[in-house]
Amino acid sequence: MELAGSSVDERDGKGLGDGSSAAVKKLFKIDLNDVAAKEITGKSGDLSAFAVPKSEFLDIRKTLVDAGIGITNQLIPAKIEGISFGQDVTINGAAFHTLWVTNDNDFVSVVAGASQFFVYAVSDADLGTTFQAQAIAAVPEPGGYALMAAGLAALVRTVRRRRR
């Protein structure tokens, strides 16, 4: 299994939803290739020698506060949890990957706010050599098929009435 290019979401659980100020909402790139499992049973104290090497990729809190769109540390969702690449886009003639970041409000929108999506444009250079673009195809919704079937049924009924 190829695991290069994995990421880790590190967050403090602070922000919108618990009445505090967000301090840490970061994505880190990690490389799980050539990393062997290490036994840590009975170990205590500083375990950093056993950690997977990582490098900061995106400081979500900083980018949202610095964007000048009215998002403060108190308005950043406490639980940033969903991360996914979307379709590629072209901005000023350059190709970018879209990185979608979303929160989990535990279905308690009166406390944690609505579900929010933050979309970032990410270049190949930002991702390094391990990124592999995925083929994304539209998935038709079942409601679309039901509507098409109802339309065909109405068309057949109309044609039959005209023949009588």
N, C-alpha and C positions, 0 to 999 in steps of 0.2 A: 504494500500500500504506500503510495506516495503522499507524504505528509508535509513536505516543504511548503512554506508560505502560510502556515497556520497563524491564528491570531488569538490574543487573550484580551478580554474585556476586564479592566480593573476599575472598580467604582467604590465609593465610600458609603453608599446607601443614604446619603444626605441630599436634601433639596426638596422640590415640590412633592408633597405627600407626607412629609413628617415635620414641616414647619421650620426646617433648618436651612443652612446654606451649603450648596454643593461645593466640594473642594477638589475631589478627584473623580474624573470621568475620562479615562484614557484607553486607547487601543494600543497594544504592543504587538509587533511582529515577533514570532518565534519560529525556530527551525527545529523540527523534531527528528530530522535525519541525523544519523550518527549519535543519537542520544540513547544511552542504555538505562534501563531502570536501575535505581540504586536503593539498597535496603536502608531504611531510616528507623527501623524498630529500635527503641531504646535510646535514640539520639535526642538531645534537647539543646536549647540555646540557639545560636545562629546556625541555621540550616541552609544558608545561601550557597554553600558549596555543592548542594544537591539540586539546586534550581536549574531549570532550563534557561539557557541564555536568551535574552530578549532585548529588543530595541524599540523605543517609543515610535509609534507610527502616527497617532492622532490624539491631540488633547481636545476632546470634545467640549469640555467645560470652557476652556480658553477661547476656542473658535466661536462658540455661541455668544459669550459675553463680549468679545472683541468685535463681533460683526456689526454692532451698532443698530440692532433691530429690536431693542427693548427687552432682551432676555437677560435677567440678572441671575446671580447664583441661587437665589431663592426660587426662581421659576424654572430652573433646569430639573427635569424629572429625576427623582431619587434612584429609580431603577432602570438604568439604560441596559437593555438586555438583548434586543434583536439586532443582528448585523447581517447584511446580505448585499451581494453585488447585484446590480440591475443592469439594464441595457446600457450600452455605450452611447455617448453623445458627442457631438462636435461643437466646440466652442471656439469662435474666431479661427476656424480652419484646423484646429488641433483636436485629436481624438482623446477622449477621457472615458474612464469607467465610472459609473455611478455607484457610490457606496451608500446604502440605506441604513440608517441607524434609528431604532425605535425604542420606546419605553414599555414597561409593563406596569399598568396601573392597578392590577389585581381586581379589575371591574369595580373599582371604587372611585369613580371619576369626581365625585363631590369632594373627596379628600386629595387624591393624587392627580387630578386634572384629566383631561382627555388623552387618548392615545395620540402620540405625536411622532412624526417622521421627520428626520433631518437627513438631507441628501447632500453628499459631498462629491465633487469631481476629483478623480484621482488619476494621475498619469502613470504610464508604464514605469517611468523613472522612480516614482514614489514607491512602487510595489517591488521593484527589484526583478531578478531573473526568474523567480519561482512562480509568478502568476500565470495561470492558464485560463483564458476566457472560456466561459461556458456558453453553450448554445441555448438561447432562451426563445421559446415559441409561445405564442398566445394560446391559452387554454380556453375553449369555449365554455360558457357557463350553462348549466342545465336549464336555466330559465330561457335561454336563447333557443334551445331545441324545442321546449314546450311551446313557445310562441310561434316557431316555424310550423310545428305540427298543427296547432290551432288554425293558423292561416291556410295551410293546405286543406284541412278539413272543411273550412268555410268555402274555399274555392271549389272543392269537389261538390259540396252541397249546392252551391250556386249553379254549377254546370248541369247537375242532375235536374234541378227545377226548371231550367230553361228548356231542356230536352222534353219535358212533359208538357 
